[in-house]
Amino acid sequence: MHASRTTKLLVGSIVWLLLISVLHFNLNFESTERKVIKMGYMPVITNLAVPLLDYASKEGNGVRYKAIKYASFAEMAESLRNGEIDVAFMIAPLSIVLRQQGEDVKIVYIGNRHESTMVARKELKVKTLHDLVGKTIAIPMRYSGHNISILDLLEKENLTGQINVVEMNPPDMAAALSAGSLDAYYVGEPFAAQTLMSGHSERVFYVEEVWDKFICNLAVVRNDLIQNDPKVVQHIVNGAARSGMWASKNPKEAVKIAAKYWNQPVKLLEYAFTTPKNRILYDKYIPKENEMKEMAELMKKYRLLEQTNIDGLVEDKFAKAVKVESITDIKSILK
């Protein structure tokens, strides 16, 4: 009897150890077998590639793309510096600042364009920037295309110094305007759409009306990733570009996926993606040195930089090698 009970206990212990070992092996093996690429991003349409890549790579073999959402671009930039993320989908001028600060980073992809909007409080009945004299406009950060754009517009309209421009994290803008503590803001969608849909704001202009082919966000990787694993960088750029092509033909499906990652209503995203129709440009993803040089020159003009050097910042070979054929479903963006 005693021996039988001992045998049962022994067998039970062995089975338990085997079970634990199998579970431990599966959890660890699955987490290390696939290469994981951590992608930092803010929840704006220009960075749509991030949630789509994460969603498409959740199952299967291949590279696993992990989306990491940030509340500010400054925080994301620090994570890239520290090697906490592999690729940063960041606001464009910040990549120039990083490069000039000595970070060995490369721009490999340009996010979807024409997705930024300037809105103002409805009761102000703003038609032009002149109507905002003495008022306050929020932009995502000092080193943003939106700030450069506003500074340029103010100069052209002889309004320099007559409108207060402040920095504010995009997720906070809609609430600030709705509460009356902000008069206007200029940002990537869907943040402008929030107050347009709620009736608290009216559109002043779409970015493409003042800056054609405007670059809001782009993808930056550290050069050591390019040197150590160029194939995975190519795969990142392939997937990002192909995700845009898929989204352009399947906006409703893309919106449903993005809504889950961004924790925003589907109706809001549908509005932002389709108002007006065919607004967003998904096919202008190849980074060009002349565009970034123009941005650097404007940054120097408005005292955001001391010099315009961007040597080595733009790496276009990966985007130029992208093939956009045979995109059938969300999974196919990874092929």
Wavefront OBJ file of the C-alpha trace (Angstrom):
o trace
v 0.000 0.000 0.000
v 2.754 2.365 1.037
v 4.823 1.448 -2.048
v 1.805 1.919 -4.285
v 1.152 5.375 -2.874
v 4.824 6.288 -3.258
v 4.760 5.079 -6.868
v 1.677 7.184 -7.590
v 3.263 10.232 -6.037
v 6.439 9.654 -8.028
v 4.548 9.201 -11.296
v 2.439 12.278 -10.549
v 5.550 14.320 -9.850
v 7.162 13.170 -13.087
v 4.036 14.004 -15.103
v 3.847 17.413 -13.433
v 7.496 18.120 -14.171
v 7.058 17.047 -17.788
v 4.001 19.266 -18.152
v 5.782 22.257 -16.669
v 8.825 21.601 -18.857
v 6.715 21.422 -22.015
v 4.877 24.635 -21.149
v 8.135 26.366 -20.278
v 9.740 25.178 -23.499
v 6.784 26.266 -25.633
v 6.561 29.702 -24.089
v 10.260 30.384 -24.362
v 10.816 28.682 -27.679
v 7.970 30.570 -29.338
v 9.168 33.870 -27.947
v 12.709 33.413 -29.190
v 12.241 31.422 -32.388
v 10.758 34.374 -34.257
v 12.733 37.559 -34.692
v 10.888 40.392 -32.961
v 11.087 43.948 -34.281
v 9.865 46.629 -31.884
v 8.227 49.589 -33.621
v 7.623 52.877 -31.814
v 4.776 55.036 -33.074
v 2.108 57.608 -32.330
v -1.498 56.769 -33.289
v -1.844 58.891 -36.435
v -2.801 57.908 -39.976
v 0.690 58.587 -41.303
v 1.835 55.685 -39.084
v -0.898 53.264 -40.129
v 1.752 50.730 -41.171
v 2.589 49.969 -37.525
v -0.712 48.474 -36.341
v -1.176 46.721 -39.680
v 2.267 45.094 -39.460
v 1.656 44.067 -35.860
v -1.739 42.587 -36.744
v -0.496 40.765 -39.847
v 2.482 39.202 -38.041
v 0.762 37.968 -34.876
v 0.594 34.413 -36.163
v 2.865 32.382 -38.397
v 6.615 32.101 -38.662
v 8.591 35.012 -40.124
v 9.354 38.287 -38.362
v 7.084 39.367 -35.517
v 6.409 43.122 -35.574
v 5.534 44.541 -32.178
v 3.761 47.917 -32.042
v 4.698 50.130 -29.074
v 2.516 53.219 -28.719
v 3.998 56.415 -27.270
v 2.368 59.516 -25.829
v 5.078 61.831 -27.157
v 7.669 61.894 -29.932
v 10.371 63.012 -27.497
v 9.895 59.844 -25.447
v 10.025 57.736 -28.607
v 13.266 59.405 -29.719
v 14.885 58.546 -26.383
v 13.788 54.929 -26.728
v 15.453 54.774 -30.153
v 18.643 56.315 -28.740
v 18.723 53.726 -25.976
v 18.074 50.760 -28.259
v 14.710 50.007 -26.657
v 13.002 49.981 -30.078
v 14.311 48.934 -33.480
v 12.430 51.413 -35.637
v 10.788 54.725 -34.781
v 7.890 56.060 -36.821
v 8.544 59.632 -35.781
v 7.770 63.165 -36.774
v 10.049 64.125 -39.674
v 12.122 67.096 -38.407
v 13.050 65.192 -35.255
v 15.017 62.733 -37.397
v 17.168 65.633 -38.623
v 17.772 66.755 -35.047
v 18.807 63.243 -34.009
v 21.250 63.014 -36.908
v 22.817 66.374 -36.096
v 23.124 65.326 -32.459
v 25.355 62.474 -33.580
v 22.894 59.586 -33.660
v 23.716 57.180 -36.497
v 20.163 56.889 -37.825
v 18.696 56.507 -41.305
v 15.343 57.444 -42.820
v 14.123 54.396 -44.739
v 10.421 55.075 -45.347
v 7.991 57.996 -45.529
v 4.579 57.534 -43.922
v 1.254 58.223 -45.619
v 0.990 61.867 -46.634
v -1.746 64.519 -46.617
v -3.286 63.518 -43.297
v -2.792 66.658 -41.225
v -5.373 69.358 -40.593
v -5.612 72.703 -38.830
v -8.823 73.314 -36.885
v -10.062 76.206 -34.732
v -12.815 76.635 -32.152
v -16.138 76.872 -33.947
v -17.320 80.037 -32.200
v -14.243 81.925 -33.449
v -15.408 81.516 -37.071
v -11.790 81.380 -38.298
v -11.302 81.618 -42.048
v -7.629 82.633 -42.227
v -4.692 82.949 -39.860
v -5.500 86.655 -39.499
v -8.551 85.626 -37.496
v -6.244 84.009 -34.930
v -4.181 87.085 -34.088
v -3.766 87.166 -30.321
v -4.948 83.563 -30.045
v -3.125 80.298 -29.267
v -2.349 77.473 -31.718
v -0.985 74.081 -30.621
v 1.471 72.023 -32.646
v 2.834 68.524 -31.750
v 6.306 69.745 -30.867
v 8.934 72.340 -31.723
v 10.602 69.898 -34.121
v 7.537 69.132 -36.229
v 6.557 69.850 -39.786
v 3.448 71.517 -38.380
v 5.561 74.051 -36.493
v 7.687 74.734 -39.573
v 4.535 75.129 -41.661
v 2.920 77.572 -39.217
v 6.095 79.649 -38.884
v 6.358 79.838 -42.666
v 2.706 80.816 -43.075
v 2.969 83.474 -40.378
v 5.967 85.018 -42.122
v 4.242 85.032 -45.507
v 1.137 86.670 -43.981
v 3.238 89.215 -42.002
v 1.903 87.765 -38.747
v 5.162 86.658 -37.114
v 4.916 87.073 -33.344
v 1.202 87.904 -33.439
v -0.097 84.378 -32.760
v 0.981 82.276 -29.795
v 2.272 78.843 -30.889
v 2.574 76.208 -28.145
v 3.703 72.588 -28.012
v 1.179 69.949 -26.960
v 1.035 66.176 -27.237
v -1.516 65.317 -29.970
v -3.744 63.144 -27.714
v -4.355 66.193 -25.476
v -5.303 68.693 -28.197
v -8.972 67.860 -28.741
v -9.828 68.012 -25.040
v -7.962 71.324 -24.618
v -9.844 72.916 -27.503
v -13.197 71.528 -26.385
v -12.577 72.923 -22.896
v -11.818 76.357 -24.337
v -8.209 76.466 -23.157
v -6.930 76.286 -26.733
v -8.068 78.265 -29.782
v -6.713 76.090 -32.604
v -4.422 73.170 -33.318
v -2.529 71.746 -36.275
v -1.909 67.999 -36.194
v -2.013 64.651 -37.945
v -5.347 62.863 -38.165
v -7.446 61.541 -36.535
v -6.886 64.124 -33.761
v -8.340 67.036 -35.747
v -11.319 64.884 -36.721
v -12.213 64.463 -33.034
v -13.374 68.062 -32.629
v -14.693 68.346 -36.165
v -17.033 65.427 -35.525
v -18.020 66.655 -32.069
v -18.863 70.086 -33.476
v -16.345 71.958 -31.306
v -14.159 73.034 -34.236
v -14.145 74.004 -37.878
v -11.459 73.291 -40.437
v -9.096 76.137 -41.249
v -7.145 74.200 -43.891
v -5.839 70.798 -44.892
v -2.040 70.558 -44.917
v -1.910 69.864 -48.659
v -3.474 73.276 -49.275
v -0.370 74.963 -47.864
v 2.394 72.343 -48.326
v 2.071 69.824 -51.142
v 3.412 66.311 -50.374
v 3.846 67.325 -46.735
v 5.840 64.781 -44.697
v 4.351 64.281 -41.253
v 6.033 61.096 -40.006
v 8.678 58.731 -41.347
v 10.468 55.561 -40.291
v 13.927 55.819 -38.791
v 16.244 52.918 -37.974
v 19.675 52.824 -36.440
v 22.459 52.210 -38.926
v 23.710 49.211 -36.967
v 20.465 47.395 -37.800
v 21.078 48.093 -41.485
v 24.641 46.837 -41.200
v 23.818 43.757 -39.128
v 20.544 42.717 -40.719
v 19.752 44.496 -44.014
v 17.240 41.778 -44.937
v 15.027 42.583 -41.974
v 15.206 46.322 -42.765
v 14.072 45.516 -46.290
v 11.266 43.436 -44.848
v 10.181 46.320 -42.578
v 10.056 48.753 -45.487
v 8.343 46.227 -47.762
v 5.637 45.628 -45.177
v 5.158 49.316 -44.405
v 4.805 50.327 -48.049
v 2.610 47.352 -48.939
v 0.371 48.026 -45.935
v -0.425 51.438 -47.398
v -1.301 49.912 -50.745
v -3.597 47.429 -49.018
v -5.226 50.111 -46.854
v -5.907 52.346 -49.861
v -8.087 49.603 -51.340
v -9.480 48.273 -48.069
v -10.041 51.364 -45.886
v -12.885 49.881 -43.830
v -10.837 46.844 -42.859
v -7.791 49.001 -42.131
v -9.868 51.290 -39.919
v -11.198 48.385 -37.858
v -7.676 47.144 -37.174
v -6.299 50.602 -36.357
v -9.218 51.381 -34.028
v -8.277 48.459 -31.770
v -4.651 49.557 -31.474
v -5.408 53.267 -31.102
v -8.366 52.726 -28.756
v -10.484 55.109 -30.817
v -13.998 54.780 -32.284
v -14.309 53.204 -35.720
v -16.629 56.019 -36.841
v -13.998 58.626 -35.979
v -11.331 56.824 -37.979
v -13.663 56.252 -40.913
v -14.297 60.000 -40.995
v -10.593 60.844 -40.757
v -9.610 58.319 -43.430
v -12.258 59.315 -45.954
v -12.949 63.038 -45.485
v -12.458 64.110 -48.181
v -12.297 60.936 -50.252
v -8.953 59.939 -51.760
v -7.168 62.588 -49.716
v -4.432 60.437 -48.201
v -1.395 59.551 -50.325
v -0.180 55.998 -49.721
v 2.267 55.678 -52.618
v 4.801 58.459 -51.858
v 6.860 56.390 -49.426
v 10.356 56.727 -50.935
v 12.513 59.133 -48.872
v 14.172 61.849 -50.941
v 17.212 63.810 -49.890
v 16.001 67.023 -51.535
v 12.790 66.974 -49.479
v 14.671 66.527 -46.227
v 17.201 69.161 -47.253
v 14.358 71.621 -47.878
v 13.010 70.824 -44.425
v 16.429 71.358 -42.834
v 16.799 74.720 -44.584
v 13.421 75.863 -43.273
v 14.370 74.686 -39.797
v 17.526 76.781 -39.920
v 15.586 79.749 -41.281
v 13.259 79.629 -38.294
v 16.087 79.016 -35.813
v 15.246 75.416 -35.078
v 18.699 74.329 -36.290
v 22.088 76.006 -36.496
v 23.081 74.303 -39.751
v 21.447 72.274 -42.527
v 23.694 69.229 -42.753
v 21.777 65.965 -43.297
v 24.653 63.936 -44.768
v 23.964 60.213 -44.503
v 20.458 60.623 -43.089
v 18.456 59.418 -46.096
v 18.708 55.783 -47.210
v 16.339 55.193 -50.122
v 17.517 51.811 -51.445
v 15.068 49.799 -49.356
v 12.008 51.792 -50.421
v 13.114 51.740 -54.048
v 13.312 47.939 -53.923
v 9.712 47.519 -52.703
v 7.350 45.471 -54.877
v 3.668 46.290 -54.549
v 2.232 43.466 -56.654
v 0.149 40.554 -55.376
v -1.359 42.343 -52.391
v -4.521 40.380 -51.748
v -5.252 40.500 -48.012
v -3.708 41.832 -44.811
v -1.383 38.832 -44.515
v -0.007 39.410 -47.997
v 1.650 42.678 -46.980
v 4.395 40.583 -45.387
v 5.291 38.708 -48.565
l 1 2 3 4 5 6 7 8 9 10 11 12 13 14 15 16 17 18 19 20 21 22 23 24 25 26 27 28 29 30 31 32 33 34 35 36 37 38 39 40 41 42 43 44 45 46 47 48 49 50 51 52 53 54 55 56 57 58 59 60 61 62 63 64 65 66 67 68 69 70 71 72 73 74 75 76 77 78 79 80 81 82 83 84 85 86 87 88 89 90 91 92 93 94 95 96 97 98 99 100 101 102 103 104 105 106 107 108 109 110 111 112 113 114 115 116 117 118 119 120 121 122 123 124 125 126 127 128 129 130 131 132 133 134 135 136 137 138 139 140 141 142 143 144 145 146 147 148 149 150 151 152 153 154 155 156 157 158 159 160 161 162 163 164 165 166 167 168 169 170 171 172 173 174 175 176 177 178 179 180 181 182 183 184 185 186 187 188 189 190 191 192 193 194 195 196 197 198 199 200 201 202 203 204 205 206 207 208 209 210 211 212 213 214 215 216 217 218 219 220 221 222 223 224 225 226 227 228 229 230 231 232 233 234 235 236 237 238 239 240 241 242 243 244 245 246 247 248 249 250 251 252 253 254 255 256 257 258 259 260 261 262 263 264 265 266 267 268 269 270 271 272 273 274 275 276 277 278 279 280 281 282 283 284 285 286 287 288 289 290 291 292 293 294 295 296 297 298 299 300 301 302 303 304 305 306 307 308 309 310 311 312 313 314 315 316 317 318 319 320 321 322 323 324 325 326 327 328 329 330 331 332 333 334 335
